[in-house]
Amino acid sequence: MKKSVFLLFGLMLWASTSTFAHNPDYFIGTWDVLISDTPQGNVNVTLILERVEGKLTGKFTQGDSEQGTNITNISEQENGIILYFFAEGYDLYLSLNAAEEDKISGFLVDQFPVKGERVKK
């Protein structure tokens, strides 16, 4: 009986997280993002994503700064998104997936772990 309950719970959790990833507008909004273990240490940024004329656009900001790093291209995948941008003299990309409700995870250039949480207004 315990195995059945555990299996049912696991299936429900899997179904709910897959629903987040398939919602094309899941990533729209403001996210508090932590990029870990970079050569500059842990980096905390704000990611702002919006849909303009049907296309996902966005930028990164740090602290209270209005200026930021514009995202040059966003590739929407079935299970997440890939953000392309130029920073610190390099072309970079950040892959993100829905982790659970109002959370994201992924990697910067497939090397540095990224975790984020939606900013509640």
N, C-alpha and C positions, 0 to 999 in steps of 0.2 A: 504494500500500500504506500509506504514512504517513497519507493522508487517511482510509482505512478504520479504522485503529487509533485515530486521533484522534476520529473520529465514534463509534466503539464506546465509547471512554472517556467521551465527553460524554454519551451516552445512559445509561450506567451511573450516572454522577454525578447526572444529572437524576432517574433512577428512585429512587436512594437518598434524595435530599432530599425528593422528593414523598412517600415512605413516612413520613418523620418528621412531616410536616405533617398527614397523615391519621390518625395515631395520636391518639385523643382524650386519652390520658394523657401525651402527650409533654411537656407544660408543667408537670406536677406535679413539685414539688421546690423546691430552693433555688437561686436564681440571683444571680450577681454582675452587676449591671446598671450601665452607664455611659450617662447621658443627656448628650449633647454640645451645646455652644453655646447654653445657656439664658441668660437675663439674669443669673442668679447664677453663670454659668460652667459648667464641667462638673460634673455631680452624679453621685456614685457611691452606689447604694442596693442593699440586698439585697431581693430579691423572693421571697416564700415563697408557694407555691401548693399547695393540697391539695384533694382531693375529699371532701366531707362530705355524706353521704346523697345521693350521685349528682350533687351540684352543686359546681362549681369555686368555691373561695373563696380569699382570700389577703390579704396585707398587704405594705407596704413598711417596711423599717427602715433606719436609718443607724447605722453603727458597731456598738458592742456594746449598743446600747439595746434593751430589751425592748419598749418602746412603739413604735408605728409608725403609719402611715397605713393604715387599713382600706380595702380595695377594696369599693365599694358594689355593683358589678354586674360580672359577667364574661360577655361574649357570645362563645360558641364558634362560630367560623366554619369553613368547610371547609378553609381554608388557614392558619388562625391563630386568635388570640383578641384581643378588645378589652377592656381593663380600664378601668373607670370609677371615679373617686375624687375626693375633695375635698381640695385642698391650697393653702396660701398664699392662701386666700380665693377660690379659683376651682374650678369644676367642670372636671375634666380627663379626658382619655382617652389611653390608650396602646395602640397597635396593635402586636402582636407576631406574627412568623412564625418558623418553624423555618428557620435559616440553613444549618446542617449539623449533624452529630451533636453533641449537647450544647452547641449555640450557638443564640442567637436574635437577631433584629434587627427593627427597626421604627421607629416615630416617635411622639413625644409630641405630641399635638394636630396631627398631620400636618405638623409644622414642625421639630422637634428630633430629630436622629438618635439612635437607641438601639441599643446592642449589649450582649449579655449572654452569660455562660457559666455552665453548670451548676456548682454547688459540689459537689465530690467529697467524700464523708465518709470 
